[in-house]
């Protein structure tokens, strides 16, 4: 088992979450690919979009419904910082995850989290579990409550 998967499992356990991590036989690097693999709607897929606080190492995570796009202006208003788009290298270094596998759980460093209200419209949502081939399902309100993700509108 990869280090990324182990971190996701360990944080889930520490938070009192019982999740089942599922390995997909196909890559789930895009929201549509993940939705096709899971047989659900694209908005039930959690996209983990990371921004970097301008002129700092700190990153901020925006958990958004698969069909939505993050508005940088609204994201900055939500977190109270000027932001720049994080690149693949900084995401991996700061979170420990590669793009396509960024989980809401198990980050190497503390990450402020914000959640798209659209996700709350579903009984279950699917999030990456640390690799592009692993996912888990969770009730959206439970994910928000356990991870401290603030529900706020930050989409276009």
DOZADREN-376743 format. One record per residue (C-alpha): residue in three letters; x, y, z; chain; residue number from 1. Coordinates in Angstrom, 1 decimal, m for minus. Layout:
<rs>
<r type="Ala" x="X" y="Y" z="Z" mol="A" seq="NUM"/>
...
</rs>
This chain:
<rs>
<r type="Unk" x="0.0" y="0.0" z="0.0" mol="A" seq="1"/>
<r type="Unk" x="1.3" y="3.4" z="m0.9" mol="A" seq="2"/>
<r type="Unk" x="2.3" y="6.0" z="1.7" mol="A" seq="3"/>
<r type="Unk" x="m0.5" y="8.3" z="0.3" mol="A" seq="4"/>
<r type="Unk" x="m3.1" y="5.7" z="0.9" mol="A" seq="5"/>
<r type="Unk" x="m1.8" y="5.0" z="4.4" mol="A" seq="6"/>
<r type="Unk" x="m2.0" y="8.7" z="5.3" mol="A" seq="7"/>
<r type="Unk" x="m5.6" y="8.9" z="4.1" mol="A" seq="8"/>
<r type="Unk" x="m6.5" y="5.8" z="6.1" mol="A" seq="9"/>
<r type="Unk" x="m4.7" y="7.0" z="9.2" mol="A" seq="10"/>
<r type="Unk" x="m6.4" y="10.4" z="9.2" mol="A" seq="11"/>
<r type="Unk" x="m9.8" y="8.9" z="8.5" mol="A" seq="12"/>
<r type="Unk" x="m9.3" y="6.6" z="11.5" mol="A" seq="13"/>
<r type="Unk" x="m8.1" y="9.4" z="13.7" mol="A" seq="14"/>
<r type="Unk" x="m11.2" y="11.5" z="12.8" mol="A" seq="15"/>
<r type="Unk" x="m13.5" y="8.5" z="13.5" mol="A" seq="16"/>
<r type="Unk" x="m14.4" y="8.0" z="9.9" mol="A" seq="17"/>
<r type="Unk" x="m15.1" y="4.5" z="8.6" mol="A" seq="18"/>
<r type="Unk" x="m14.3" y="4.7" z="4.9" mol="A" seq="19"/>
<r type="Unk" x="m13.8" y="2.0" z="2.3" mol="A" seq="20"/>
<r type="Unk" x="m11.1" y="2.8" z="m0.2" mol="A" seq="21"/>
<r type="Unk" x="m11.8" y="1.4" z="m3.6" mol="A" seq="22"/>
<r type="Unk" x="m9.2" y="0.8" z="m6.2" mol="A" seq="23"/>
<r type="Unk" x="m10.4" y="1.6" z="m9.7" mol="A" seq="24"/>
<r type="Unk" x="m9.1" y="m0.4" z="m12.7" mol="A" seq="25"/>
<r type="Unk" x="m9.1" y="2.7" z="m14.7" mol="A" seq="26"/>
<r type="Unk" x="m7.6" y="6.1" z="m14.0" mol="A" seq="27"/>
<r type="Unk" x="m9.8" y="8.6" z="m12.3" mol="A" seq="28"/>
<r type="Unk" x="m7.7" y="11.7" z="m12.9" mol="A" seq="29"/>
<r type="Unk" x="m10.6" y="13.8" z="m14.1" mol="A" seq="30"/>
<r type="Unk" x="m14.0" y="14.3" z="m12.5" mol="A" seq="31"/>
<r type="Unk" x="m15.8" y="12.8" z="m15.5" mol="A" seq="32"/>
<r type="Unk" x="m13.5" y="9.7" z="m15.5" mol="A" seq="33"/>
<r type="Unk" x="m14.2" y="9.2" z="m11.8" mol="A" seq="34"/>
<r type="Unk" x="m17.9" y="9.6" z="m12.4" mol="A" seq="35"/>
<r type="Unk" x="m17.9" y="7.1" z="m15.2" mol="A" seq="36"/>
<r type="Unk" x="m16.0" y="4.6" z="m13.1" mol="A" seq="37"/>
<r type="Unk" x="m18.3" y="5.0" z="m10.2" mol="A" seq="38"/>
<r type="Unk" x="m21.5" y="5.2" z="m12.2" mol="A" seq="39"/>
<r type="Unk" x="m22.6" y="8.5" z="m10.6" mol="A" seq="40"/>
<r type="Unk" x="m23.1" y="12.1" z="m11.7" mol="A" seq="41"/>
<r type="Unk" x="m20.0" y="14.3" z="m12.3" mol="A" seq="42"/>
<r type="Unk" x="m21.1" y="16.7" z="m9.5" mol="A" seq="43"/>
<r type="Unk" x="m20.9" y="13.8" z="m7.0" mol="A" seq="44"/>
<r type="Unk" x="m17.2" y="13.7" z="m7.6" mol="A" seq="45"/>
<r type="Unk" x="m15.1" y="15.9" z="m5.3" mol="A" seq="46"/>
<r type="Unk" x="m12.5" y="17.9" z="m7.2" mol="A" seq="47"/>
<r type="Unk" x="m9.6" y="19.0" z="m4.9" mol="A" seq="48"/>
<r type="Unk" x="m8.4" y="22.3" z="m6.2" mol="A" seq="49"/>
<r type="Unk" x="m5.4" y="23.8" z="m4.5" mol="A" seq="50"/>
<r type="Unk" x="m4.3" y="27.4" z="m4.5" mol="A" seq="51"/>
<r type="Unk" x="m1.1" y="28.7" z="m2.9" mol="A" seq="52"/>
<r type="Unk" x="m1.2" y="31.8" z="m0.7" mol="A" seq="53"/>
<r type="Unk" x="0.6" y="34.5" z="m2.6" mol="A" seq="54"/>
<r type="Unk" x="4.2" y="34.9" z="m1.5" mol="A" seq="55"/>
<r type="Unk" x="3.9" y="32.0" z="1.1" mol="A" seq="56"/>
<r type="Unk" x="4.3" y="28.3" z="1.2" mol="A" seq="57"/>
<r type="Unk" x="0.7" y="27.8" z="2.7" mol="A" seq="58"/>
<r type="Unk" x="m1.8" y="26.1" z="0.4" mol="A" seq="59"/>
<r type="Unk" x="m5.6" y="26.3" z="0.6" mol="A" seq="60"/>
<r type="Unk" x="m7.9" y="23.4" z="m0.6" mol="A" seq="61"/>
<r type="Unk" x="m11.2" y="24.0" z="m2.3" mol="A" seq="62"/>
<r type="Unk" x="m13.4" y="20.9" z="m2.5" mol="A" seq="63"/>
<r type="Unk" x="m15.8" y="21.4" z="m5.4" mol="A" seq="64"/>
<r type="Unk" x="m18.4" y="19.5" z="m7.2" mol="A" seq="65"/>
<r type="Unk" x="m17.0" y="17.9" z="m10.3" mol="A" seq="66"/>
<r type="Unk" x="m18.9" y="20.0" z="m12.8" mol="A" seq="67"/>
<r type="Unk" x="m18.1" y="23.3" z="m11.1" mol="A" seq="68"/>
<r type="Unk" x="m15.1" y="25.6" z="m11.5" mol="A" seq="69"/>
<r type="Unk" x="m13.4" y="27.6" z="m8.7" mol="A" seq="70"/>
<r type="Unk" x="m13.6" y="31.4" z="m9.0" mol="A" seq="71"/>
<r type="Unk" x="m10.3" y="32.8" z="m7.9" mol="A" seq="72"/>
<r type="Unk" x="m11.9" y="36.0" z="m6.8" mol="A" seq="73"/>
<r type="Unk" x="m14.5" y="34.2" z="m4.7" mol="A" seq="74"/>
<r type="Unk" x="m11.8" y="31.8" z="m3.3" mol="A" seq="75"/>
<r type="Unk" x="m9.7" y="34.7" z="m2.2" mol="A" seq="76"/>
<r type="Unk" x="m12.8" y="36.3" z="m0.5" mol="A" seq="77"/>
<r type="Unk" x="m13.5" y="33.0" z="1.2" mol="A" seq="78"/>
<r type="Unk" x="m10.1" y="32.4" z="2.7" mol="A" seq="79"/>
<r type="Unk" x="m9.0" y="36.1" z="3.1" mol="A" seq="80"/>
<r type="Unk" x="m5.8" y="35.8" z="1.2" mol="A" seq="81"/>
<r type="Unk" x="m4.5" y="36.7" z="m2.2" mol="A" seq="82"/>
<r type="Unk" x="m4.0" y="33.4" z="m4.0" mol="A" seq="83"/>
<r type="Unk" x="m2.1" y="31.9" z="m7.0" mol="A" seq="84"/>
<r type="Unk" x="m2.8" y="28.6" z="m8.7" mol="A" seq="85"/>
<r type="Unk" x="m0.6" y="25.9" z="m7.2" mol="A" seq="86"/>
<r type="Unk" x="1.6" y="24.0" z="m9.6" mol="A" seq="87"/>
<r type="Unk" x="2.0" y="20.2" z="m9.6" mol="A" seq="88"/>
<r type="Unk" x="5.4" y="20.3" z="m7.8" mol="A" seq="89"/>
<r type="Unk" x="4.2" y="22.6" z="m5.0" mol="A" seq="90"/>
<r type="Unk" x="1.0" y="20.5" z="m4.6" mol="A" seq="91"/>
<r type="Unk" x="3.1" y="17.3" z="m4.3" mol="A" seq="92"/>
<r type="Unk" x="5.6" y="18.9" z="m1.9" mol="A" seq="93"/>
<r type="Unk" x="3.0" y="20.5" z="0.3" mol="A" seq="94"/>
<r type="Unk" x="0.3" y="17.8" z="0.4" mol="A" seq="95"/>
<r type="Unk" x="2.2" y="14.6" z="m0.5" mol="A" seq="96"/>
<r type="Unk" x="m0.3" y="13.9" z="m3.3" mol="A" seq="97"/>
<r type="Unk" x="0.0" y="14.0" z="m7.1" mol="A" seq="98"/>
<r type="Unk" x="m2.6" y="15.9" z="m9.1" mol="A" seq="99"/>
<r type="Unk" x="m5.5" y="13.5" z="m9.8" mol="A" seq="100"/>
<r type="Unk" x="m5.1" y="11.9" z="m6.4" mol="A" seq="101"/>
<r type="Unk" x="m5.3" y="14.8" z="m4.0" mol="A" seq="102"/>
<r type="Unk" x="m7.5" y="13.7" z="m1.1" mol="A" seq="103"/>
<r type="Unk" x="m9.4" y="15.8" z="1.4" mol="A" seq="104"/>
<r type="Unk" x="m7.6" y="13.7" z="4.1" mol="A" seq="105"/>
<r type="Unk" x="m4.0" y="12.9" z="4.8" mol="A" seq="106"/>
<r type="Unk" x="m2.1" y="16.0" z="3.8" mol="A" seq="107"/>
<r type="Unk" x="1.6" y="16.3" z="4.8" mol="A" seq="108"/>
<r type="Unk" x="1.0" y="19.9" z="6.0" mol="A" seq="109"/>
<r type="Unk" x="m2.0" y="21.7" z="7.5" mol="A" seq="110"/>
<r type="Unk" x="m4.4" y="22.9" z="4.8" mol="A" seq="111"/>
<r type="Unk" x="m7.3" y="25.3" z="5.2" mol="A" seq="112"/>
<r type="Unk" x="m10.3" y="23.6" z="3.5" mol="A" seq="113"/>
<r type="Unk" x="m13.5" y="25.0" z="1.9" mol="A" seq="114"/>
<r type="Unk" x="m16.4" y="23.1" z="0.5" mol="A" seq="115"/>
<r type="Unk" x="m18.7" y="23.8" z="m2.4" mol="A" seq="116"/>
<r type="Unk" x="m22.4" y="23.9" z="m1.2" mol="A" seq="117"/>
<r type="Unk" x="m23.3" y="21.9" z="m4.3" mol="A" seq="118"/>
<r type="Unk" x="m21.8" y="18.8" z="m2.8" mol="A" seq="119"/>
<r type="Unk" x="m24.3" y="18.9" z="0.1" mol="A" seq="120"/>
<r type="Unk" x="m27.1" y="18.2" z="m2.4" mol="A" seq="121"/>
<r type="Unk" x="m26.1" y="14.5" z="m2.6" mol="A" seq="122"/>
<r type="Unk" x="m26.4" y="11.7" z="m0.1" mol="A" seq="123"/>
<r type="Unk" x="m22.9" y="10.4" z="m1.0" mol="A" seq="124"/>
<r type="Unk" x="m19.9" y="12.0" z="m2.8" mol="A" seq="125"/>
<r type="Unk" x="m16.7" y="10.4" z="m4.0" mol="A" seq="126"/>
<r type="Unk" x="m13.3" y="11.8" z="m3.2" mol="A" seq="127"/>
<r type="Unk" x="m9.7" y="10.8" z="m4.2" mol="A" seq="128"/>
<r type="Unk" x="m8.0" y="8.6" z="m1.6" mol="A" seq="129"/>
<r type="Unk" x="m4.4" y="9.6" z="m2.3" mol="A" seq="130"/>
<r type="Unk" x="m3.7" y="8.2" z="m5.7" mol="A" seq="131"/>
<r type="Unk" x="m5.3" y="8.6" z="m9.2" mol="A" seq="132"/>
<r type="Unk" x="m6.7" y="5.1" z="m8.9" mol="A" seq="133"/>
<r type="Unk" x="m8.3" y="5.1" z="m5.4" mol="A" seq="134"/>
<r type="Unk" x="m11.5" y="6.7" z="m4.2" mol="A" seq="135"/>
<r type="Unk" x="m13.8" y="6.6" z="m1.2" mol="A" seq="136"/>
<r type="Unk" x="m17.4" y="7.6" z="m0.7" mol="A" seq="137"/>
<r type="Unk" x="m18.6" y="9.8" z="2.2" mol="A" seq="138"/>
<r type="Unk" x="m21.7" y="11.8" z="3.3" mol="A" seq="139"/>
<r type="Unk" x="m20.8" y="15.4" z="2.4" mol="A" seq="140"/>
<r type="Unk" x="m21.9" y="16.9" z="5.7" mol="A" seq="141"/>
<r type="Unk" x="m19.8" y="14.4" z="7.5" mol="A" seq="142"/>
<r type="Unk" x="m16.7" y="15.3" z="5.4" mol="A" seq="143"/>
<r type="Unk" x="m17.2" y="18.9" z="6.1" mol="A" seq="144"/>
<r type="Unk" x="m17.7" y="18.4" z="9.8" mol="A" seq="145"/>
<r type="Unk" x="m14.8" y="16.0" z="10.3" mol="A" seq="146"/>
<r type="Unk" x="m12.3" y="17.9" z="8.2" mol="A" seq="147"/>
<r type="Unk" x="m13.3" y="21.4" z="9.2" mol="A" seq="148"/>
<r type="Unk" x="m14.1" y="22.3" z="5.6" mol="A" seq="149"/>
<r type="Unk" x="m16.1" y="25.5" z="5.6" mol="A" seq="150"/>
<r type="Unk" x="m19.1" y="25.4" z="3.3" mol="A" seq="151"/>
<r type="Unk" x="m19.0" y="28.6" z="1.2" mol="A" seq="152"/>
<r type="Unk" x="m19.7" y="29.6" z="m2.4" mol="A" seq="153"/>
<r type="Unk" x="m16.5" y="30.0" z="m4.3" mol="A" seq="154"/>
<r type="Unk" x="m17.5" y="28.7" z="m7.7" mol="A" seq="155"/>
<r type="Unk" x="m18.1" y="30.6" z="m11.0" mol="A" seq="156"/>
</rs>
